[in-house]
Amino acid sequence: MDFYSIRHLTRFRYEQPISESIMETRMNPRSDASQHCLTFSLSVSPRCRVFSYRDYLGNNVQHFDIPGEHNQLVIVAESVVEQQPRPDVPGFLAPDAWQALDKLIEAGDYSEMLLPSTFAVQSPALLKLAEKMNVTRRDDPLMLVQELNQRLFEYFEYVPRHTRVDSPIDEAIASGKGVCQDFTHTMIALLRHVRIPARYVSGYLYRSREDNDRSTPDATHAWVEAMMPHLGWVGFDPTNNLVAHHRHIRTAVGRDYADVPPTHGVFRGSTSSELYVAVQVDASDHAPALDRTLPIPEDWSVLVERAQQPPVIATPPADLQQMQQQQQ
């Protein structure tokens, strides 16, 4: 088994003081059969009381309200996660896998993961891409998903900040460039096109020196889970052409990014804001002492120093919505 320590720093800085911040966060890793969140804490400055609940998809959500005047909001999420070994995903399924999948859909409640959603839509550009990649009910579902995972990896060029957090998939499809959020939304829409239930996974990807992932290591990550007969939900990472395994740390699942942004909120005031995000994931082969404060890795101090540097300025829309974090 593997153990991961995660630190996720988010800072909102406002040009003029604001009078209130209301925020929801989805940074608390999920616990399931193969992943167990051993400890989680959320620190907020200015200090406030943090409340927790689980949404209807089983995601852990923290929320808080800061009613006083402030010109900066800093959120630091820290967690320790244990990952159990997962069985290898086979190369193919039984000859009757499509029929088995349809029976699974009829017996289960997967309608939300089959219908178009906010970002995973069946636009003309998406349907054209489906035709180009021959996304039809052929071979078996698992073989098709594995092929599509590789085809999207080859089709898209990974370019950080090429798209925005709210960009439609048509922009990435047209340019052939984007980030993991675009890859994931496109793959979800293509899978739903052939009635394979697919959902969006938000989380983190640990990268060691030996790994050659092209996604950014100091940011949140996103990938796809597809429902497979006899296997259940299986994760696929089209950004890196991987089957999601022990290095993929799941925080939340949803229909698409709109369901699971790491931060989402509003503030009261009229001013521009700056957003800075830093993520640090460390691995070990033994469980940390959970009754002690997590040790601060040397390079985390560098990330904190970067938080003091002038970031990119963006003006919030008229509804004063807090800027969200694009998943890289």
C-alpha positions as CSV (number, residue, x, y, z in Angstrom):
1,M,0.0,0.0,0.0
2,D,1.0,3.6,-0.5
3,F,0.5,6.7,1.6
4,Y,0.2,10.3,0.3
5,S,0.3,13.6,2.1
6,I,-1.4,16.4,0.2
7,R,-1.3,20.2,0.7
8,H,-3.5,22.4,-1.3
9,L,-3.1,26.2,-0.9
10,T,-5.6,28.6,-2.4
11,R,-5.3,32.4,-2.0
12,F,-7.8,35.0,-3.2
13,R,-6.5,38.6,-3.0
14,Y,-8.8,41.6,-3.5
15,E,-7.7,45.0,-4.8
16,Q,-10.2,46.6,-2.4
17,P,-11.5,45.2,0.8
18,I,-14.7,43.1,0.6
19,S,-17.3,42.8,3.3
20,E,-18.2,39.0,3.1
21,S,-17.0,35.7,1.6
22,I,-19.2,32.6,1.3
23,M,-17.3,29.6,0.1
24,E,-17.7,25.8,-0.6
25,T,-14.6,23.6,-1.0
26,R,-14.3,20.0,-2.3
27,M,-10.7,19.1,-1.3
28,N,-11.4,16.3,1.2
29,P,-10.4,13.0,-0.4
30,R,-13.1,10.3,-0.6
31,S,-12.9,7.0,1.2
32,D,-13.9,3.8,-0.6
33,A,-12.8,0.2,-1.1
34,S,-9.3,1.1,-2.4
35,Q,-8.7,4.6,-1.0
36,H,-9.0,5.7,2.6
37,C,-8.6,9.3,3.8
38,L,-6.8,8.9,7.2
39,T,-6.9,12.6,8.2
40,F,-8.1,15.9,6.7
41,S,-8.0,19.5,7.9
42,L,-9.0,22.8,6.4
43,S,-7.4,26.0,7.6
44,V,-9.0,29.4,6.7
45,S,-7.7,32.9,7.1
46,P,-9.4,35.1,8.2
47,R,-10.4,32.6,10.9
48,C,-13.9,31.3,10.8
49,R,-16.0,28.3,11.7
50,V,-16.0,25.6,9.0
51,F,-19.0,23.3,8.5
52,S,-19.1,19.9,6.6
53,Y,-21.6,17.8,4.8
54,R,-21.8,15.2,2.1
55,D,-23.5,16.0,-1.2
56,Y,-25.8,13.6,-3.0
57,L,-22.9,12.0,-4.8
58,G,-21.1,11.2,-1.6
59,N,-18.5,14.0,-1.9
60,N,-17.2,15.6,1.3
61,V,-17.9,19.3,1.2
62,Q,-16.7,22.0,3.6
63,H,-18.3,25.4,3.7
64,F,-17.9,28.7,5.6
65,D,-19.0,32.3,5.7
66,I,-16.6,35.2,6.6
67,P,-18.9,38.2,7.3
68,G,-16.2,40.7,8.3
69,E,-14.2,43.0,6.0
70,H,-11.0,41.5,4.5
71,N,-8.8,41.9,1.5
72,Q,-7.4,38.4,1.3
73,L,-8.8,34.9,1.8
74,V,-6.3,32.0,2.2
75,I,-7.4,28.3,2.3
76,V,-5.0,25.5,3.1
77,A,-6.3,21.9,2.9
78,E,-4.1,19.1,4.3
79,S,-4.8,15.4,4.1
80,V,-3.2,12.0,4.4
81,V,-4.5,9.2,2.1
82,E,-3.9,5.5,2.1
83,Q,-4.1,3.7,-1.2
84,Q,-4.7,0.0,-1.3
85,P,-3.3,-2.1,-4.3
86,R,-5.9,-2.3,-7.1
87,P,-6.3,-5.2,-9.5
88,D,-5.0,-4.7,-13.0
89,V,-7.6,-3.8,-15.6
90,P,-7.9,-6.5,-18.3
91,G,-7.4,-5.8,-22.0
92,F,-10.9,-6.8,-23.0
93,L,-14.2,-8.2,-21.6
94,A,-16.5,-11.1,-22.6
95,P,-18.1,-11.1,-26.1
96,D,-21.5,-10.2,-24.6
97,A,-20.2,-7.2,-22.7
98,W,-22.4,-4.7,-24.5
99,Q,-25.5,-6.6,-23.6
100,A,-24.2,-6.9,-20.0
101,L,-23.6,-3.2,-19.9
102,D,-27.2,-2.5,-21.1
103,K,-28.6,-4.8,-18.4
104,L,-26.5,-3.0,-15.8
105,I,-27.9,0.4,-17.0
106,E,-31.4,-0.9,-16.9
107,A,-31.0,-2.2,-13.3
108,G,-29.1,0.7,-12.0
109,D,-29.4,4.5,-11.6
110,Y,-26.9,5.9,-14.1
111,S,-29.2,8.3,-16.0
112,E,-27.2,11.4,-14.8
113,M,-24.0,9.9,-16.1
114,L,-25.5,9.2,-19.5
115,L,-27.2,12.5,-20.3
116,P,-25.4,15.7,-21.5
117,S,-24.3,18.0,-18.7
118,T,-23.0,21.6,-18.3
119,F,-19.6,21.0,-20.0
120,A,-20.0,17.5,-21.5
121,V,-22.3,18.2,-24.3
122,Q,-22.9,16.6,-27.7
123,S,-22.2,19.6,-29.9
124,P,-21.7,19.3,-33.7
125,A,-17.9,19.5,-33.1
126,L,-18.1,16.6,-30.6
127,L,-20.2,14.5,-33.0
128,K,-17.7,15.2,-35.8
129,L,-14.9,14.1,-33.5
130,A,-16.8,10.9,-32.6
131,E,-17.1,10.1,-36.3
132,K,-13.4,10.8,-36.9
133,M,-12.4,8.5,-34.1
134,N,-15.0,5.8,-35.0
135,V,-16.7,6.0,-31.6
136,T,-19.4,3.4,-32.1
137,R,-20.5,0.3,-30.2
138,R,-17.8,-2.0,-31.6
139,D,-15.4,-4.5,-30.0
140,D,-16.4,-4.4,-26.4
141,P,-16.9,-1.4,-24.0
142,L,-13.6,-1.8,-22.3
143,M,-11.6,-2.0,-25.5
144,L,-13.4,1.0,-26.9
145,V,-12.7,3.1,-23.7
146,Q,-9.0,2.1,-23.7
147,E,-8.6,3.0,-27.4
148,L,-10.4,6.3,-26.9
149,N,-8.2,7.1,-23.9
150,Q,-5.1,6.8,-26.1
151,R,-6.7,8.5,-29.1
152,L,-7.5,11.6,-27.1
153,F,-4.0,11.6,-25.6
154,E,-2.7,11.8,-29.1
155,Y,-5.3,14.2,-30.5
156,F,-4.8,16.9,-27.8
157,E,-1.7,18.9,-27.1
158,Y,-1.4,19.6,-23.4
159,V,-1.1,23.4,-23.1
160,P,-1.6,24.9,-19.6
161,R,-3.9,27.9,-19.4
162,H,-4.9,27.5,-23.1
163,T,-8.5,27.4,-22.1
164,R,-10.5,28.9,-19.2
165,V,-12.2,27.2,-16.3
166,D,-15.6,27.7,-18.1
167,S,-14.5,27.0,-21.7
168,P,-16.8,24.8,-23.7
169,I,-15.2,21.6,-25.1
170,D,-15.6,23.0,-28.7
171,E,-12.7,25.4,-28.1
172,A,-10.3,22.5,-27.2
173,I,-11.6,20.3,-30.0
174,A,-11.2,23.0,-32.6
175,S,-7.7,23.9,-31.5
176,G,-6.5,20.4,-30.5
177,K,-5.1,22.0,-27.3
178,G,-6.2,22.2,-23.7
179,V,-5.7,20.9,-20.1
180,C,-7.0,17.8,-18.3
181,Q,-10.4,19.4,-17.8
182,D,-10.9,19.6,-21.5
183,F,-9.6,16.1,-22.2
184,T,-11.9,14.7,-19.5
185,H,-15.1,16.6,-20.6
186,T,-14.5,15.5,-24.2
187,M,-14.0,11.8,-23.3
188,I,-17.1,11.9,-21.0
189,A,-19.2,13.3,-23.8
190,L,-17.9,10.7,-26.3
191,L,-18.6,7.8,-24.0
192,R,-22.1,9.0,-23.2
193,H,-22.6,9.2,-27.0
194,V,-22.5,5.4,-27.1
195,R,-24.4,5.0,-23.8
196,I,-21.4,4.2,-21.6
197,P,-22.0,5.8,-18.2
198,A,-19.2,8.2,-17.5
199,R,-18.4,10.6,-14.7
200,Y,-15.9,13.4,-13.9
201,V,-13.3,12.8,-11.2
202,S,-11.5,15.7,-9.5
203,G,-8.4,15.0,-7.4
204,Y,-4.6,14.9,-7.4
205,L,-2.0,12.9,-9.3
206,Y,1.3,12.1,-7.6
207,R,4.3,12.3,-9.9
208,S,7.7,10.9,-9.0
209,R,10.9,11.6,-10.9
210,E,10.4,8.4,-12.8
211,D,6.9,9.3,-14.1
212,N,6.6,11.1,-17.4
213,D,3.1,12.6,-16.9
214,R,2.6,15.7,-19.0
215,S,0.0,17.2,-16.6
216,T,1.2,19.9,-14.2
217,P,2.3,18.4,-10.9
218,D,1.6,21.5,-8.7
219,A,-2.1,21.7,-9.6
220,T,-5.3,19.7,-9.1
221,H,-6.1,17.0,-11.7
222,A,-9.1,15.5,-13.5
223,W,-9.9,12.2,-15.2
224,V,-12.8,10.0,-16.3
225,E,-14.5,7.0,-14.6
226,A,-16.5,4.7,-16.9
227,M,-18.9,2.0,-15.7
228,M,-17.8,-1.4,-17.0
229,P,-19.7,-4.7,-16.5
230,H,-18.1,-7.0,-14.0
231,L,-15.6,-4.2,-13.1
232,G,-17.7,-1.3,-11.8
233,W,-16.3,2.2,-12.1
234,V,-12.9,2.2,-13.8
235,G,-10.7,5.3,-14.1
236,F,-9.0,6.5,-17.3
237,D,-6.7,9.5,-17.6
238,P,-6.6,10.7,-21.2
239,T,-4.2,13.6,-20.4
240,N,-1.5,11.1,-19.6
241,N,-2.8,7.9,-21.4
242,L,-3.1,6.0,-18.1
243,V,-5.5,3.8,-16.4
244,A,-6.2,5.5,-13.1
245,H,-4.3,3.6,-10.4
246,H,-2.7,4.2,-7.0
247,R,-1.2,7.6,-8.0
248,H,-4.6,9.0,-8.7
249,I,-6.1,10.5,-5.5
250,R,-9.9,11.1,-5.8
251,T,-11.5,14.0,-4.0
252,A,-14.9,14.2,-5.7
253,V,-17.0,12.8,-8.6
254,G,-19.7,14.4,-10.6
255,R,-21.4,14.8,-14.0
256,D,-18.7,17.2,-15.0
257,Y,-16.5,20.0,-13.5
258,A,-19.6,22.1,-12.6
259,D,-20.4,19.6,-9.9
260,V,-17.0,19.4,-8.3
261,P,-14.9,22.6,-8.4
262,P,-12.2,22.6,-5.6
263,T,-13.5,26.1,-4.6
264,H,-16.8,27.8,-5.4
265,G,-18.3,30.8,-3.8
266,V,-19.3,34.4,-3.9
267,F,-18.2,37.6,-2.2
268,R,-19.9,40.9,-1.3
269,G,-18.1,43.9,-2.8
270,S,-17.1,45.5,-6.1
271,T,-13.4,44.9,-6.9
272,S,-11.0,42.8,-9.0
273,S,-9.5,39.7,-7.5
274,E,-6.3,37.6,-7.9
275,L,-6.2,33.8,-7.5
276,Y,-3.1,31.8,-6.6
277,V,-3.1,28.0,-6.2
278,A,-0.3,25.6,-5.2
279,V,-0.5,21.8,-4.7
280,Q,2.1,19.6,-3.0
281,V,1.7,15.8,-3.0
282,D,4.3,13.6,-1.2
283,A,4.5,9.8,-1.1
284,S,5.7,7.3,1.5
285,D,5.5,3.5,2.0
286,H,4.6,3.7,5.6
287,A,1.8,5.4,7.6
288,P,2.6,8.8,9.1
289,A,2.1,9.4,12.8
290,L,-1.4,10.9,12.6
291,D,-1.3,12.4,16.1
292,R,1.5,14.8,15.0
293,T,1.5,17.9,12.8
294,L,2.4,17.0,9.2
295,P,6.0,17.8,8.5
296,I,6.5,20.7,6.1
297,P,8.5,19.6,3.0
298,E,11.3,21.8,1.9
299,D,9.8,22.8,-1.4
300,W,6.5,23.7,0.2
301,S,8.2,26.9,1.5
302,V,9.0,27.8,-2.1
303,L,5.3,27.4,-3.0
304,V,4.3,29.7,-0.1
305,E,6.8,32.3,-1.3
306,R,5.4,32.1,-4.8
307,A,2.0,33.0,-3.2
308,Q,3.4,36.4,-2.3
309,Q,4.3,37.1,-5.9
310,P,1.9,39.2,-8.1
311,P,-0.4,36.7,-9.8
312,V,-2.5,37.2,-12.9
313,I,-5.4,39.7,-12.3
314,A,-8.9,38.8,-13.4
315,T,-12.0,40.9,-12.9
316,P,-15.0,38.9,-11.5
317,P,-18.3,38.9,-13.4
318,A,-21.3,41.0,-12.4
319,D,-22.6,38.4,-9.9
320,L,-19.2,38.6,-8.0
321,Q,-18.6,34.9,-8.2
322,Q,-15.3,33.7,-6.7
323,M,-12.9,32.6,-9.3
324,Q,-12.6,28.8,-9.6
325,Q,-9.5,26.7,-10.0
326,Q,-9.0,25.2,-13.5
327,Q,-7.9,21.6,-13.3
328,Q,-4.6,20.9,-15.0
